[in-house]
Amino acid sequence: MNRLTRRIGDASARRPWVTVAAWLAALALVLPLAGLAGGSFVDDLVAPGSRSEKAMELLEERFPEASGGSAVAVFAVPAGDRIERHRPAIEAAVDRVAEVRHVAAVTDPFTAGTVSPDGRIGFAQVTFDISAMEVDPEEIDALGAAVEPVRGDGVTAELGGDTVFVNAETPTSGAEAAGLLTALVILVVVFGTVVTALVPIALALVAVAAGLGGIALLAHVTDISTAAPTIGAMIGLGVGIDYALFIVARCRENRAAGQDNRTALSGAMGSSGAAVLFAGGTVVVAMTALALTGLGFLTSTGLSTSLVVLFAAAAALTLLPALLTLLGDRIHKDGRLRRSRRRRSSGRPEDTAWWRYAHRVAARPWRHLLAASAVLLALAAPALSMETGFPDAGGDAADTTHRRAYDLLAEGFGPGFNAPLLVVADLRSPGVDAEGIPELSRSLAADPGIASVGEPRISAAGDTVVLPAFPTTAPADTATSDTLERVLGAVPDNVAISGLTAMTDDLTRQLADTLPLFIGAIILVSFLLLMLVFRSVVVPLKAALMNLLSIGGAYGVVVAVFQWGWLGDLFNLDEPLLIASPMPTIFFAVLFGLSMDYEVFLLSRVREEYDATGDTEEAVARGMAVTGRVITSAALIMTVVFLSFVANPSPLVKMMGLGLATAIVLDATLVRMVLMPAAMALLGRANWWLPRPLDRRLPRIGTERTDAPPTTAEPALAPAAPRNN
């Protein structure tokens, strides 16, 4: 692996302008194509093999007019007024809605009787001739334009329903730019020069731009989740900056040790470059493992994020050495390199706070191990009471039209009106027949969780019946899931339930069923990869356990903030929320992959020092001395990038941002700087134990030392590490 990354870096450095031109050409090709041929993003919310999927397939085959997507145009007036007084304007809006492309039918709230008892709120039911996930954002915009004129008549008009909700675009806050600016400031402090600090930022932006363009093109040929671009950009910015940071820092360290630019860069690409390749591969493995859930929207999210990470790793291994070659000594223009050479004798690891701290931990390993574990377990404790559910429009930002429509419908018709269930009866199969439909309707209405049951709709062939049923509780309420379970248990075998609420309930159940397999697969593959790299079975086992602790701590913090409502005002939350059921799975994939990044970067250097000294405790101390500030800076940058997404109006994006930032902080502090040195001190030489039969059979792909300079304590970085008293 070292030779491969060294050769790639050397080839790029020999022809820097060719490499830069190739990247610019790729961007010039991908980005315009993405704009011209890129597809729309859509969430595939079908759980394969579920009863809701069977119900939808039955409707599409025999009753297509009942399988199309639906939306509602909600009209409301202030207290003391009645929408009847605005009937001409509302009916004109309904007529305009009917002219929108793919709208098959639209009801009049006055003739259909869909007006609230107090006369303030009414809605028009909109039915499309295609499924909710096939409706384009252009149609949603056209609906908005159709109802806009009625607002001038003093009427509130909002769009809601399943089709509008699933096609809503994820809003942005603009704080992401502030996160990048903060990352730039951190890099300037670390490197002491603006030119060098701009390189990782530029590389990350190039990787994200190329990755998002690739995602858009991918959406042209397959369904890509609406969350994929946001998650891809979030992860791409973080890893793109970090990968470049580690290589640049190693290159500057080599230069400070007396090597010329070419040799220093080649050595950095052979050592840190190999770590980047392995770390990126680990993230890709973790994200592509989302396909094990069998859910389309998670599979597409994993593949899309993997694409961005691949671009980030490729940019670090090719574009970065080309840029560093072109910049030459300008990355050292602050004069720190020259000063560090004059003081090279004082740049020993033994003179750093990190070296002394590592030996302090090694002197009392049990105390540090138990204390850090106790903190992580305490943070993880709230995760034991985690309650998951699929998000509904009621959890979105209050300034979105579908959230306002949701609130108006709940106010006028009850919370369960936003959670319609489509009860589908297959009259060709044994069970309930046409004569039994009235009894089926009465039995549904008798359930305490059902508020009302609508009139049955019968297909033209008379072989399929659809009954709309409205629960008494909101879509994401656990009581709604309980109602759905009772109804499914009571109806005959030829009756199934569909609708967005039933579909998302099946998704939540499938996620819970596949989560153990998913976690086990990621841990197993990561274990095997780490065993190949570090020639040990103890190191990957320790890494897996520690990563589980940091991920558990992140889960606990997210539960405390979002589910329990702790510090809700700080995060601008209107009310406590259930944890979105896809989040634990996505969290684990992303966090496990990112945690392995720091494990690889730190242990690669520890392994180099161990090969040189044969002393595990001293190898850990030296490894921390030369990487401590770099890893801390990288973690701080990634934390800032992730925290910038907490300002996003979407609660789901807030969850992602807070969870990722928390895990990175825990991993870079308690795990990497406390648990890891304490555990390695206790294990000693056993850290590197590998059964001889395995040692003989396993291929050698490790990140072993390759022409590394004498160990120095990051003399090329600024500012100097703080000294402990």
PEPEPE-V86584 format. One record per run of one state. SS is the DSSP state (a for helix, b for strand, c for the rest). FROM is the first residue (numbers start at 1). TO is the last residue. If there is no record, write none. Layout:
ss=(SS & SS)
from=(FROM & FROM)
to=(TO & TO)
This chain:
ss=(c & a & c & a & c & b & c & a & c & a & c & b & c & a & c & b & c & b & c & b & c & a & c & a & c & b & c & a & c & a & c & a & c & a & c & a & c & b & a & c & a & c & a & c & a & c & a & c & a & c & b & c & a & c & a & c & a & c & b & c & a & c & b & c & b & c & b & c & a & c & b & c & a & c & a & c & b & c & a & c & a & c & a & c & a & c)
from=(1 & 2 & 15 & 16 & 38 & 47 & 48 & 51 & 63 & 64 & 67 & 70 & 77 & 83 & 99 & 103 & 107 & 115 & 116 & 121 & 129 & 132 & 135 & 137 & 154 & 156 & 161 & 162 & 167 & 175 & 192 & 194 & 222 & 228 & 257 & 261 & 294 & 295 & 296 & 333 & 336 & 343 & 344 & 347 & 349 & 352 & 353 & 364 & 365 & 386 & 388 & 390 & 393 & 396 & 401 & 414 & 415 & 419 & 420 & 427 & 434 & 447 & 450 & 454 & 457 & 459 & 464 & 472 & 478 & 491 & 495 & 499 & 500 & 535 & 538 & 564 & 579 & 581 & 583 & 614 & 616 & 648 & 651 & 689 & 692 & 698)
to=(1 & 14 & 15 & 37 & 46 & 47 & 50 & 62 & 63 & 66 & 69 & 76 & 82 & 98 & 102 & 106 & 114 & 115 & 120 & 128 & 131 & 134 & 136 & 153 & 155 & 160 & 161 & 166 & 174 & 191 & 193 & 221 & 227 & 256 & 260 & 293 & 294 & 295 & 332 & 335 & 342 & 343 & 346 & 348 & 351 & 352 & 363 & 364 & 385 & 387 & 389 & 392 & 395 & 400 & 413 & 414 & 418 & 419 & 426 & 433 & 446 & 449 & 453 & 456 & 458 & 463 & 471 & 477 & 490 & 494 & 498 & 499 & 534 & 537 & 563 & 578 & 580 & 582 & 613 & 615 & 647 & 650 & 688 & 691 & 697 & 725)
